Amino acid sequence: MEILTKRQRNLDEKGKEKLEELLKKHKQLEIIHTAKEKAYETFKRQSVEEYREKLEELKEYVKENNIQEFKKAIKAIQVWEQDIENMFKYDITNGVVERINRSMKQSKNIAYGYRNLERATKLVQYRVNKCTLKVS
């Protein structure tokens, strides 16, 4: 059900109507959906202070409604709290490194069976945009 996974604000009118109807019928689903929307709002680009306020709101909501799945997520957030706050402070992520790692893994899988190590190495370099091929 796409209407449950998409952000509520990104739904078209028909989707919003379906979602509203579904949430009216299932109270527990409404509680979880609200928690999901609060989590999205907590992690959108903002200042550290706004992040902290929204995180506290999310924690309170999860505690009030006793949502076990979100309690696990809150524990994980607390473990990584400093790193998450740094993401808001310095506006950087490890996305580039993750892209390079993924590309290297894919290249390794593609190069499986290559007998020429130099070719396999060039493939990895090329795929991570570090290619130093000599063109004659």
Order of alpha helices (4+ residues) and beta strands (2+ residues): alpha-alpha-alpha-alpha-alpha-alpha-alpha-alpha
